[in-house]
Amino acid sequence: MKILKKAILCAVISFGAVFALSAYTVDQIVEPSVLEELKASGFVQNRFYKNGDPTLKLVPKTPLGEQTTVLWPKEAEAPVFIMENLYLLKKSELGDGNVSKMDTDYVSKIIRSVSKMEGMQYYSYSDKKVKTLYKECYCIAGPDDRTRVPDDTEGSAEGKVMYCMQNDCSFGKTNYRLEYHQQDKETSAAFINVSPVYIGFVKAVNTDNLRISLSITDCGDSFVVYMLVQARFPALSIIENKMNDSFRGRLEAIYMWFVAQF
């Protein structure tokens, strides 16, 4: 009996050690240079446009967070616009406050529920008012096939690839490839345009020149949410001004949509 108790105790200790190693804390994964501001305000932003330092400064120090740093192809021309948003989100302030359900599996299902983004609202900085961002938004059969298919929310998100069409109020209909990953305490999504982005009749962004990344890390009583947009577009004033305001509003809208799903 003593031997059995000792074996059980060792197993519990071992499990606890493994869990401790697999868990993240905010202090561990956030750069010290931005940690104080993040804890104080819950939000930090870094922007780059054409000139200055294009270095990503807010990337969480986790496998999926750091994966976003290599999402833009090395052989491609560099993006001219980069925006990073980093959020500290307390679980107790989400939904009904039932933190027991708020694990990585739950989060991965949220970010794969693409059709629920249809009708989402955003603040238009150019028009100075709240508008509907996506008139239509749903998963499609393939990069060039807009046949509607169900959201794939079953099982782990790891390695899943989906396609979607977003009918954006400013950019019209654009197809995206969605790449998902999931580990024990984090999950991520990347939206990559597989059709051009237009402003009216003007081609603003070529295929594969817009990438929006999202990673969510479980830090016990809170989530660290990292969002990144990288884009390359022509140096035309009509496009530059529209893109700057649009991407800012869209990242904010996606974050607020994510929070509302709890």
C-alpha positions as CSV (number, residue, x, y, z in Angstrom):
1,M,0.0,0.0,0.0
2,K,2.8,2.4,0.9
3,I,4.5,1.6,-2.5
4,L,1.2,2.4,-4.3
5,K,0.7,5.7,-2.4
6,K,4.2,6.7,-3.2
7,A,3.7,5.8,-6.9
8,I,0.5,7.9,-7.0
9,L,2.2,10.8,-5.3
10,C,5.1,10.7,-7.8
11,A,2.6,10.6,-10.7
12,V,0.8,13.6,-9.3
13,I,4.0,15.6,-8.8
14,S,5.2,14.6,-12.3
15,F,1.9,15.7,-13.8
16,G,2.0,19.0,-11.9
17,A,5.6,19.6,-13.2
18,V,4.5,18.9,-16.8
19,F,1.5,21.2,-16.4
20,A,3.7,23.9,-14.9
21,L,6.1,23.7,-17.8
22,S,3.3,23.8,-20.4
23,A,1.6,26.8,-18.9
24,Y,2.4,30.4,-19.8
25,T,2.5,33.5,-17.8
26,V,2.2,37.1,-19.1
27,D,5.6,38.0,-17.8
28,Q,7.2,35.1,-19.6
29,I,5.8,35.7,-23.1
30,V,5.6,39.5,-23.3
31,E,8.6,41.6,-24.1
32,P,9.8,43.5,-21.0
33,S,9.9,46.8,-22.9
34,V,6.1,46.7,-23.3
35,L,5.0,44.6,-20.3
36,E,4.3,47.5,-18.0
37,E,2.2,49.4,-20.5
38,L,0.3,46.2,-21.4
39,K,-0.6,45.5,-17.8
40,A,-1.6,49.1,-17.1
41,S,-3.8,49.7,-20.2
42,G,-4.5,46.2,-21.5
43,F,-3.4,47.3,-25.0
44,V,-0.2,48.1,-26.9
45,Q,0.1,49.0,-30.6
46,N,3.1,49.3,-33.0
47,R,2.7,50.6,-36.5
48,F,5.1,50.9,-39.5
49,Y,4.3,52.6,-42.8
50,K,7.0,52.8,-45.6
51,N,9.7,54.5,-43.5
52,G,11.1,53.7,-40.1
53,D,11.8,50.4,-38.3
54,P,9.7,47.5,-39.7
55,T,10.8,45.2,-36.8
56,L,7.9,43.3,-35.2
57,K,8.1,44.4,-31.5
58,L,5.1,42.9,-29.8
59,V,5.3,39.2,-30.8
60,P,4.6,36.9,-27.8
61,K,7.5,34.6,-27.0
62,T,5.6,31.4,-27.8
63,P,5.9,28.9,-30.7
64,L,2.7,30.1,-32.4
65,G,3.4,33.7,-31.7
66,E,6.8,33.6,-33.1
67,Q,5.5,31.7,-36.1
68,T,3.8,34.9,-37.2
69,T,7.2,36.5,-37.8
70,V,7.9,34.1,-40.7
71,L,4.4,34.2,-42.3
72,W,5.5,36.8,-44.9
73,P,7.5,35.0,-47.6
74,K,11.2,35.8,-47.6
75,E,11.3,35.8,-51.4
76,A,8.4,38.3,-51.7
77,E,8.8,42.1,-51.7
78,A,8.6,43.5,-48.2
79,P,5.3,44.8,-46.9
80,V,4.9,48.6,-46.8
81,F,2.4,48.6,-44.0
82,I,2.7,46.7,-40.7
83,M,0.4,47.0,-37.6
84,E,0.7,45.0,-34.4
85,N,-1.9,45.0,-31.6
86,L,-1.3,43.3,-28.3
87,Y,-4.1,42.8,-25.8
88,L,-4.3,41.5,-22.2
89,L,-7.8,40.0,-21.8
90,K,-9.0,38.9,-18.3
91,K,-11.1,35.8,-18.5
92,S,-13.3,36.9,-15.6
93,E,-14.5,39.9,-17.7
94,L,-15.6,37.6,-20.6
95,G,-19.2,36.4,-21.2
96,D,-20.8,35.1,-18.0
97,G,-17.4,35.0,-16.3
98,N,-17.3,31.1,-16.3
99,V,-13.6,30.7,-16.8
100,S,-13.8,26.9,-16.6
101,K,-14.9,26.7,-20.2
102,M,-12.4,29.2,-21.5
103,D,-9.6,26.9,-22.7
104,T,-7.7,26.6,-25.9
105,D,-10.2,24.2,-27.5
106,Y,-13.0,26.8,-26.8
107,V,-11.0,29.6,-28.3
108,S,-10.0,27.6,-31.4
109,K,-13.7,27.0,-32.2
110,I,-14.4,30.7,-31.9
111,I,-11.7,31.7,-34.5
112,R,-12.9,29.0,-36.9
113,S,-16.5,30.2,-36.7
114,V,-16.0,32.3,-39.8
115,S,-19.7,32.6,-40.7
116,K,-20.4,34.3,-37.3
117,M,-18.3,37.3,-38.6
118,E,-21.1,38.1,-41.1
119,G,-22.8,41.4,-40.1
120,M,-20.1,42.4,-37.6
121,Q,-19.7,46.1,-36.9
122,Y,-16.6,48.4,-37.0
123,Y,-15.8,52.0,-36.6
124,S,-14.9,53.6,-39.9
125,Y,-12.2,56.2,-39.3
126,S,-12.7,57.7,-42.7
127,D,-16.5,58.1,-42.4
128,K,-16.4,58.8,-38.6
129,K,-19.2,56.3,-37.8
130,V,-20.0,52.7,-37.0
131,K,-20.8,50.6,-40.1
132,T,-21.3,46.9,-41.0
133,L,-17.9,45.5,-41.9
134,Y,-18.8,42.3,-43.7
135,K,-22.1,42.2,-45.6
136,E,-21.3,38.5,-46.2
137,C,-18.7,36.2,-44.7
138,Y,-18.6,32.4,-45.0
139,C,-16.4,29.5,-45.8
140,I,-16.0,28.5,-49.4
141,A,-15.1,25.3,-51.2
142,G,-11.7,26.5,-52.5
143,P,-9.6,29.5,-53.4
144,D,-11.5,30.0,-56.6
145,D,-14.8,28.4,-55.7
146,R,-17.2,30.5,-53.7
147,T,-19.7,27.6,-53.1
148,R,-20.7,28.0,-49.4
149,V,-19.5,25.2,-47.1
150,P,-20.0,24.8,-43.3
151,D,-17.4,26.2,-40.8
152,D,-15.0,23.5,-39.7
153,T,-15.0,23.7,-35.9
154,E,-14.6,20.1,-35.0
155,G,-11.6,18.7,-33.2
156,S,-8.2,20.5,-32.9
157,A,-7.4,23.4,-35.2
158,E,-3.8,22.2,-35.7
159,G,-2.9,22.1,-39.4
160,K,-6.4,22.9,-40.7
161,V,-6.7,24.9,-43.9
162,M,-9.9,26.6,-44.9
163,Y,-11.0,29.2,-47.4
164,C,-13.5,32.0,-47.0
165,M,-15.1,34.9,-48.8
166,Q,-15.6,38.2,-47.2
167,N,-17.8,40.8,-48.8
168,D,-16.1,43.9,-47.2
169,C,-18.0,47.2,-47.1
170,S,-14.9,49.0,-48.6
171,F,-13.1,46.3,-50.5
172,G,-15.9,44.2,-51.9
173,K,-15.6,40.4,-52.3
174,T,-12.2,38.9,-51.5
175,N,-11.2,35.3,-51.0
176,Y,-8.8,34.2,-48.2
177,R,-6.9,31.1,-47.3
178,L,-7.1,30.4,-43.6
179,E,-4.3,28.5,-41.9
180,Y,-4.8,27.3,-38.3
181,H,-2.6,25.9,-35.6
182,Q,-3.2,24.8,-32.1
183,Q,-1.1,23.7,-29.2
184,D,-1.8,22.9,-25.6
185,K,-2.1,26.6,-24.4
186,E,-2.3,28.6,-27.6
187,T,-4.0,28.7,-31.0
188,S,-3.5,30.8,-34.1
189,A,-5.1,31.8,-37.4
190,A,-3.7,33.5,-40.5
191,F,-5.8,35.1,-43.3
192,I,-4.0,35.3,-46.6
193,N,-5.7,36.9,-49.6
194,V,-6.0,34.5,-52.6
195,S,-7.7,37.1,-54.8
196,P,-6.9,40.8,-55.2
197,V,-8.3,43.4,-52.9
198,Y,-10.1,46.3,-54.7
199,I,-11.1,49.8,-53.7
200,G,-13.9,50.4,-56.2
201,F,-12.3,49.6,-59.6
202,V,-8.7,50.1,-58.4
203,K,-6.7,47.1,-57.5
204,A,-5.3,48.0,-54.1
205,V,-3.6,44.8,-53.1
206,N,-2.4,41.9,-55.3
207,T,-3.0,38.3,-54.5
208,D,-0.9,37.0,-51.6
209,N,0.1,40.6,-50.5
210,L,-2.2,40.8,-47.5
211,R,-1.7,38.7,-44.4
212,I,-3.6,39.1,-41.1
213,S,-2.4,37.0,-38.2
214,L,-4.0,36.2,-34.8
215,S,-2.6,34.2,-31.9
216,I,-4.3,33.7,-28.5
217,T,-2.2,32.4,-25.6
218,D,-3.8,31.1,-22.4
219,C,-2.0,32.6,-19.4
220,G,-4.2,31.1,-16.6
221,D,-6.6,33.9,-15.6
222,S,-6.1,35.8,-18.8
223,F,-5.5,35.6,-22.5
224,V,-2.8,37.4,-24.4
225,V,-4.1,38.2,-27.9
226,Y,-1.7,39.2,-30.6
227,M,-2.8,40.6,-33.9
228,L,-0.7,41.5,-36.9
229,V,-1.5,42.8,-40.4
230,Q,1.1,43.0,-43.1
231,A,0.3,44.4,-46.5
232,R,2.0,45.6,-49.7
233,F,0.2,48.1,-51.9
234,P,1.0,50.9,-54.5
235,A,2.2,54.3,-53.3
236,L,-1.0,56.1,-54.4
237,S,-2.5,58.6,-52.0
238,I,-6.0,57.4,-52.5
239,I,-4.9,53.8,-51.5
240,E,-2.5,54.8,-48.8
241,N,-5.0,56.8,-46.8
242,K,-7.7,54.2,-47.2
243,M,-5.5,51.3,-46.2
244,N,-4.1,53.0,-43.1
245,D,-7.5,53.8,-41.6
246,S,-9.1,50.5,-42.9
247,F,-6.6,48.1,-41.4
248,R,-6.7,49.9,-38.0
249,G,-10.5,49.7,-37.9
250,R,-10.5,46.1,-39.0
251,L,-8.1,44.8,-36.4
252,E,-10.1,46.5,-33.7
253,A,-13.3,45.1,-35.1
254,I,-12.0,41.5,-35.2
255,Y,-10.8,41.8,-31.6
256,M,-14.1,43.1,-30.4
257,W,-15.9,40.4,-32.3
258,F,-13.6,37.8,-30.7
259,V,-14.4,39.1,-27.2
260,A,-18.2,39.1,-27.9
261,Q,-18.1,35.4,-28.8
262,F,-17.7,34.4,-25.1
